[in-house]
Amino acid sequence: MEFDKILAISGKPGLYNLVAQTRTGFVAESLADGKRMTVGLRNNVSLLSEIAIYTLTEEVPLKEVFAKIKEKENGEKTSVSHKESKIKLEEYFFEVLPDYDEDRVYASDIKKVIQWYNILVDKGITDFEDTSEEKASEEKASQEEEKES
């Protein structure tokens, strides 16, 4: 299962795998129970690969945040539940991403990130490293920035 085909659907709990596209939307399969459902184009849907977390300097892709959680937890599920208190969630997230923007990243966002990470680990989706293509394009962009300076 590819990280690029995992969806979060507004109003629906959990994560979904993009199965097929239809004329009126697409078919998604729940990672929790495997049930399939059709999702119309009116639903607010986000690909996990397109989500980023605000920091004080930049936006960090969710994949990188998951990689940092994986490193902290040695590939296991998080030591903090998504149902913990706001303070515990913020303390945990501060350990993972020390410069996250506390004004724009809410406790509800942290809950989702932790919950999604645990769902992915349960399903064996733990390849959060950047692909070589992504790294190459990032390196090229940073080199071009250096030349401009």
N, C-alpha and C positions, 0 to 999 in steps of 0.2 A: 504494500500500500504506500502510495507516494504522499509525502507531506503536502505537496502542492494541490492535492485533490481533497483535502480535509476542510470541512466547512463548519462554521458556526451560524446557526439560523436564529434570528431574533425571535423571541417568544417561545423557543423550543429548548429544553435542557439538553446538555451534552454536546457531543460532536457528531458529525455525519461525514460519510464518504460519498463523493460525487460519483454516481454510477453511470448515468447517461443523460444526454440532453434531449429535451422534447421540444415540440413547437411552442408550447405554452410555459416552459420552464425547464425543470430537470427532475431526475429521480435521485434521491439521496437515501443512503442506508445508514441507520443508527449504528455507531460503534458500540453502544451499550448492549443492545439486544438483537441487532441484525435486521430489524424490521425496516422495510422499504416504504418510502412515502414520496408522493409527488409534491414538488415545491413550485409554486407559481412565481412569476416574475415580480409580483407585488411584495413578496416577502423580502425583508432586509437580510441579505446573506453576505457573509464575509469569508474569504479564503484565509486560513491561518497564515499562509505565506505572505499575505498582503497586510497583516496587522503589525503595528509597531508600538513600542512603549516609549513615552516621552521621558527624556532625561534632561538635565540642565544644559547640555551642549548639543544634543542631536536626538533623533528618533532611532531606537534600537529595534531591529526586526525581532518579532516574537521567537523566531527560530534561535536567535542568539541568546535570548533570555532563557529559553528551554535548555540550551546547551550549558549555560551557567548553572542552572538548577541541577542538571544531570551531573555536572562536575562536583557540585557541593554535596549532592546526595549519593555519589558513587553509583549512578545509574539506577538507584532505587526510587520508590515513591517518596514524596516529600515527608519530612519529619513533622510538618505542621499540616493540620487539616484545613480545608477551605471553610470550615465552619467555626474556626477560632475567632477570638475577639479581634476587633479592628487593630488594636495596639500590637497584638502578637503577629498578625498578618503583616503589618507595616515593618516591624522589627525583622521578620524573616526576609521580606522583600528587600530591605535595606542591606542585608548581608549578601543577597544575590546580586543586586544592582544598586550599589551605593549612591550613585548620582541620579536616581530616578526623580522626576519632578513631582514632589508631594502635592503641589497645587493642581496638577492636571491628571494624576493617576490616583484614582479613588480606591477605597477598600474593596468596593464591588469589582473593580478591574483586577485587583490582586487575587480575589477569590476565584475569578474565572481563570486566570493564568494558572493558579495552583490546581484547580479542578481539571482543567484541560491537560495539564502536564501529567497528572495521575492517570487520566483516561488513556492517554497515549502510551504511557509505560505499561499499563495493564494489557494493552493490545500489542505490545512488543514494538511499537514505533518509537525508536530511540535514536534514530540517525538525524541529529540536529546540526551536524557539522555542515559548513558551507561546502557546496560542490566546487570542484576546481574551476569551473567556468565562472561562477560568481566571484571567487577569490581573484581570478585573473582580471576580470573587469573592474573590480574594486581597486586592485593594485595599479592598473593602467590609469584609472581616474585620479588616484592619489599622486601618481607620477606627473600627470599633466598639471595638476594643481601646483605641485612643487616648481615646475618649469615656469608657470605664470608668475610665481612669487618673486 
